[in-house]
Amino acid sequence: MKKIRTIFPVLFVLIAMIIVFTHCGESISEKTEAPGELTELQKRTLTFISPLPEHAFEEGMNQSQEIIDLGKMLFFEPRISKSGLISCNTCHNMATFGVDQLPVSVGHGWQKGPINAPTVLNAAFHISQFWDGRAADVEEQAGMPILDKLEMAATEEHVLAVLASMPEYVERFRAAFPDQEEPLIYENVGNAIGAFERILVTPSPFDEFLKGNANALTQEQKKGLEVFLDVGCQACHRGVALGGDMFAFFKTPKERETGEAHPGRFGFTEREADKHFFKVPSLLNIAKTYPYLHDGSVWSLAETVNIVAKDMLSKELTEEQTQLIVAFLHSLTGEIPAYALEIPILPPSTPQTPRPRFDI
């Protein structure tokens, strides 16, 4: 009888524990989704948007570590600018997700650029480069700011003289372009920087969601994605980069208020039909790449969402819809490759290295 009295409380405790753990299991399953088949939201999203690949190299491109290393050094190299002060990283800072976080960039002699500098991260997935699409790819784009009088203000002769003055650069160009007899040419400066930019891919929780992990997003972010799709944002923000694959007419609130609007693609094509058309920006890492719009006139992501919804989709969002979309957009913040965040050691100047010039 004494044994029965001892055993009964133990059995009671065990049964109670089983009930508690079973209940907890049910609660957890309500908050997470079982792996396996894609959810309807995942299927719906994948009809418009694809997960990021590992890199942006196309078949047949030089993908050697030598060209990527050289490109990284040139990306961080300020001496190829006229002043010896400005590098690609100045306006496309790796520490701030590939932007300078200014409305417009400050270039040679404190001159201001005419338009906001977009992020360099994932840019190689775009159909073309710059807001007006005047460069076909990142290789062509990389060589253009170096020669722009407002930006780095250099000449091809200056750039080549700087690089040729340092034996390490001469050897690195030979290693990066082993099939070329004279590899130290200006075109290869852009080719090398472009190779580095093609590895600047930032996978995010949203990519995991697209690859099948339904629990990669929070419930709030999933609701935000549903609102994003219901409102119709994917009409422009689609594909691998959630943007960057089309041009659209747009004037910012500031431009409409002042009556002074950037010509957009018209400045490049000179076609009247292209006036005020801009490449649709990518939404990847959008929470980190403020200020927003092509003139950098808006600092709030929520405000930007409302402006674009109203102007491009004729939709007045509720406060809840705005909050949910912003929550979803935060899921697009990815991880910058550790390699890109490691500052390269650049070779020392020599007596032959051109000295900085500050005249405009």
VOGU-3710 file (C-alpha; in Angstrom, 3 decimals, decimal comma):
1> mkkirtifpv> 0,000/0,000/0,000  2,924/2,320/0,791  4,509/1,554/-2,633  1,250/2,421/-4,400  1,085/5,765/-2,543  4,691/6,514/-3,624  4,188/5,531/-7,285  0,895/7,424/-7,768  2,351/10,955/-7,396  5,201/10,046/-9,759
11> lfvliamiiv> 2,723/8,803/-12,405  0,644/11,922/-11,945  3,695/14,165/-12,541  4,726/12,196/-15,647  1,221/12,406/-17,147  1,104/16,131/-16,439  4,489/16,642/-18,111  3,338/14,738/-21,203  0,239/16,918/-21,448  2,301/20,119/-21,078
21> fthcgesise> 4,893/19,129/-23,692  2,187/18,010/-26,108  0,428/21,354/-25,719  3,708/23,257/-26,221  4,401/21,277/-29,359  1,015/22,258/-30,719  1,659/25,927/-29,923  5,037/25,876/-31,654  3,601/24,202/-34,750  1,087/27,007/-35,026
31> kteapgelte> 3,921/29,552/-35,292  6,147/27,646/-37,689  5,485/25,890/-40,939  6,614/22,360/-41,610  9,391/21,934/-44,178  8,637/20,224/-47,446  6,256/21,544/-50,041  6,247/25,247/-50,841  3,496/27,342/-49,304  1,055/29,202/-51,515
41> lqkrtltfis> 2,808/32,465/-50,652  6,169/31,051/-51,721  4,717/29,752/-54,987  3,035/33,063/-55,696  6,214/35,020/-54,982  8,386/32,781/-57,168  6,296/33,662/-60,218  7,781/37,178/-60,023  10,984/36,962/-58,009  13,959/34,570/-57,984
51> plpehafeeg> 16,565/33,901/-55,283  20,035/35,366/-55,762  22,690/33,151/-57,359  26,162/32,931/-55,829  27,701/35,461/-58,230  26,870/37,549/-61,287  29,472/36,203/-63,712  28,195/35,188/-67,112  29,447/32,145/-69,015  32,856/32,672/-70,551
61> mnqsqeiidl> 33,848/35,580/-68,295  37,206/35,728/-66,566  36,425/34,656/-63,000  39,971/34,148/-61,735  40,920/35,145/-58,217  43,672/37,257/-59,745  41,247/39,536/-61,611  38,906/39,752/-58,607  41,791/40,682/-56,276  43,031/43,316/-58,731
71> gkmlffepri> 39,515/44,698/-59,139  39,117/44,968/-55,388  42,362/46,910/-55,078  41,340/49,282/-57,863  37,905/49,733/-56,256  39,627/51,012/-53,091  42,426/52,888/-54,927  42,115/56,705/-54,515  45,281/57,588/-56,450  43,613/56,906/-59,795
81> sksgliscnt> 41,510/60,035/-59,140  42,916/63,452/-60,012  43,064/64,497/-56,351  44,382/61,175/-55,113  41,539/61,293/-52,620  38,480/59,679/-54,229  37,998/55,975/-54,940  35,017/53,915/-56,075  34,490/53,098/-52,417  34,055/56,797/-51,596
91> chnmatfgvd> 30,594/56,873/-53,161  29,898/53,132/-52,942  31,133/52,472/-49,431  31,254/48,788/-48,487  30,777/49,730/-44,821  27,410/51,371/-45,600  25,987/48,800/-48,013  27,532/50,188/-51,187  26,286/53,790/-50,920  27,550/57,043/-49,377
101> qlpvsvghgw> 24,225/57,811/-47,640  24,146/61,323/-49,151  21,385/62,824/-51,321  23,994/63,346/-54,057  27,674/62,450/-53,932  30,508/64,906/-53,374  33,201/64,650/-56,021  36,374/66,414/-57,135  36,817/69,848/-55,593  33,667/69,460/-53,480
111> qkgpinaptv> 31,520/69,464/-56,587  28,128/67,825/-56,170  26,817/65,152/-58,494  23,432/65,552/-60,184  21,832/62,369/-58,916  21,834/59,938/-55,983  24,510/57,234/-56,074  22,834/53,787/-56,124  24,327/50,836/-54,315  26,978/48,777/-56,047
121> lnaafhisqf> 25,813/45,622/-54,232  24,024/43,213/-56,587  24,237/45,874/-59,331  25,686/43,395/-61,832  22,250/41,741/-62,064  20,695/44,884/-63,572  19,924/45,180/-67,282  22,202/48,234/-67,477  24,015/50,649/-65,171  23,348/54,177/-63,908
131> wdgraadvee> 19,854/55,588/-63,423  19,668/56,344/-67,147  21,117/52,999/-68,267  23,940/54,575/-70,277  26,401/51,794/-69,410  25,704/48,268/-70,599  27,315/46,493/-67,647  29,400/46,999/-64,515  32,620/46,741/-66,509  31,690/49,712/-68,693
141> qagmpildkl> 30,219/51,619/-65,755  33,352/51,250/-63,636  35,489/53,210/-66,067  33,140/56,173/-66,431  33,117/57,921/-62,998  36,924/57,894/-62,986  36,923/60,215/-66,023  33,906/62,314/-65,037  34,925/65,919/-64,213  32,443/66,076/-61,333
151> emaateehvl> 33,501/62,770/-59,821  37,092/61,513/-59,922  38,143/63,961/-62,674  41,006/61,839/-63,996  42,110/61,022/-67,529  42,997/57,629/-68,973  46,611/58,792/-69,204  46,663/59,712/-65,514  45,175/56,389/-64,436  47,628/54,339/-66,486
161> avlasmpeyv> 50,570/56,456/-65,346  49,626/55,898/-61,700  49,266/52,155/-62,097  52,360/51,723/-64,286  54,457/53,562/-61,677  53,971/50,760/-59,148  55,588/47,389/-59,959  52,991/45,429/-57,976  50,149/46,721/-60,136  52,079/45,902/-63,314
171> erfraafpdq> 52,516/42,314/-62,124  48,906/42,021/-61,001  47,606/43,123/-64,400  49,784/40,469/-66,029  48,436/37,814/-63,664  44,828/38,915/-64,158  45,063/39,045/-67,955  47,654/36,366/-68,789  46,620/36,042/-72,443  47,257/39,701/-73,243
181> eepliyenvg> 50,639/40,998/-74,331  49,934/44,506/-72,954  47,362/44,035/-70,176  47,826/47,433/-68,530  45,214/49,285/-70,594  42,327/51,430/-69,443  39,659/48,969/-70,583  41,092/46,376/-68,215  40,716/48,767/-65,277  36,955/48,559/-65,791
191> naigaferil> 37,115/44,824/-66,484  38,895/44,162/-63,197  36,637/46,397/-61,092  33,628/44,798/-62,773  34,885/41,332/-61,836  35,066/42,391/-58,199  31,570/43,871/-58,373  30,181/40,605/-59,755  30,863/38,891/-56,431  29,094/41,598/-54,401
201> vtpspfdefl> 26,040/39,437/-53,852  24,127/39,737/-50,580  21,893/36,744/-49,775  19,163/37,603/-47,266  16,460/35,843/-45,228  14,146/36,476/-48,184  16,411/34,326/-50,383  16,099/31,505/-47,864  12,341/31,941/-48,003  12,382/31,691/-51,801
211> kgnanaltqe> 14,552/28,567/-51,611  11,965/26,764/-49,504  12,411/27,809/-45,884  8,981/29,245/-45,067  10,186/30,105/-41,558  12,970/32,401/-42,801  10,547/35,343/-42,581  8,608/36,445/-39,522  4,820/36,366/-39,585  4,804/40,159/-39,929
221> qkkglevfld> 7,207/39,998/-42,889  5,048/37,365/-44,589  2,004/39,576/-44,170  4,049/42,437/-45,579  5,002/40,331/-48,591  1,324/39,559/-49,168  0,505/43,277/-49,078  3,480/43,979/-51,382  2,035/41,529/-53,933  -1,612/42,544/-53,444
231> vgcqachrgv> -0,800/46,208/-53,998  1,143/45,345/-57,162  4,695/46,395/-56,242  6,079/43,401/-58,151  5,006/45,016/-61,434  8,272/46,985/-61,278  10,216/45,359/-58,439  10,681/41,830/-59,721  13,352/39,388/-60,835  16,559/38,482/-59,020
241> alggdmfaff> 17,230/42,024/-57,766  13,593/43,071/-57,174  14,190/45,861/-59,663  16,881/46,983/-62,062  15,284/45,349/-65,114  13,114/48,140/-66,567  12,718/51,907/-66,871  9,776/53,938/-65,591  8,610/57,556/-65,665  9,000/59,231/-62,297
251> ktpkeretge> 9,226/62,683/-60,765  9,957/63,032/-57,082  7,754/65,218/-54,842  10,644/67,698/-54,572  10,971/67,887/-58,367  7,253/68,492/-58,774  7,352/71,161/-56,081  10,330/73,044/-57,524  9,553/72,465/-61,192  13,168/71,358/-61,705
261> ahpgrfgfte> 13,290/67,709/-62,715  16,226/65,548/-63,782  15,862/64,586/-67,469  16,513/60,928/-66,702  17,166/58,635/-69,633  16,566/61,525/-72,052  19,975/62,938/-71,118  21,560/59,828/-72,611  19,274/58,890/-75,527  17,971/62,417/-76,394
271> readkhffkv> 14,634/60,809/-77,225  11,665/62,848/-76,051  9,871/59,640/-75,041  12,651/58,913/-72,515  12,310/62,212/-70,627  12,116/61,621/-66,849  12,440/57,848/-67,267  14,740/56,147/-64,760  15,859/52,607/-64,142  13,694/51,076/-61,437
281> psllniakty> 15,958/50,695/-58,388  16,587/47,352/-56,735  14,958/46,804/-53,357  17,746/44,567/-52,068  19,214/46,074/-48,870  16,798/48,994/-49,275  16,550/49,528/-45,510  20,285/50,362/-45,509  20,619/52,447/-48,675  18,915/55,709/-47,718
291> pylhdgsvws> 18,238/58,473/-48,706  15,752/57,420/-51,367  14,562/58,289/-54,881  16,875/59,424/-57,677  17,412/62,847/-56,075  17,952/61,446/-52,581  15,264/63,762/-51,270  13,458/61,343/-48,925  15,090/59,770/-45,873  12,193/57,688/-44,563
301> laetvnivak> 11,586/54,243/-46,024  7,923/54,335/-44,974  7,447/57,712/-46,666  9,106/56,395/-49,810  6,784/53,387/-49,877  3,770/55,693/-49,678  5,073/58,044/-52,371  5,762/55,243/-54,830  2,479/53,441/-54,104  0,526/56,633/-54,758
311> dmlskeltee> 2,460/57,881/-57,792  3,139/54,587/-59,567  0,182/52,437/-58,524  -2,467/55,028/-57,609  -2,810/53,330/-54,224  -3,340/55,081/-50,888  -1,882/52,738/-48,301  -3,184/52,470/-44,787  -0,749/52,915/-41,928  -0,880/49,168/-41,281
321> qtqlivaflh> -0,167/48,316/-44,922  2,808/50,663/-44,912  4,208/49,152/-41,711  3,816/45,632/-43,063  5,529/46,419/-46,374  8,406/48,087/-44,513  8,711/44,994/-42,297  8,955/42,849/-45,426  11,558/45,165/-46,972  13,765/44,636/-43,921
331> sltgeipaya> 13,908/40,940/-44,821  15,813/41,983/-47,963  18,821/43,135/-45,937  21,516/40,638/-46,804  25,057/39,758/-45,837  27,929/41,567/-47,537  30,702/39,100/-48,499  33,375/39,141/-45,794  36,039/39,339/-48,517  34,609/42,645/-49,739
341> leipilppst> 34,741/44,122/-46,239  38,456/43,400/-45,834  40,359/46,560/-46,792  43,171/45,687/-49,233  46,762/46,824/-48,653  47,656/48,966/-51,648  51,200/49,211/-53,059  53,257/52,274/-52,102  53,720/55,166/-54,487  57,082/55,621/-56,193
351> pqtprprfdi> 58,920/58,748/-57,400  57,224/58,174/-60,762  53,685/58,165/-59,340  51,792/61,318/-60,450  51,144/63,680/-57,583  47,651/64,768/-56,515  46,096/67,786/-58,246  43,245/69,818/-56,831  42,503/72,260/-59,637  39,059/71,890/-61,215
//
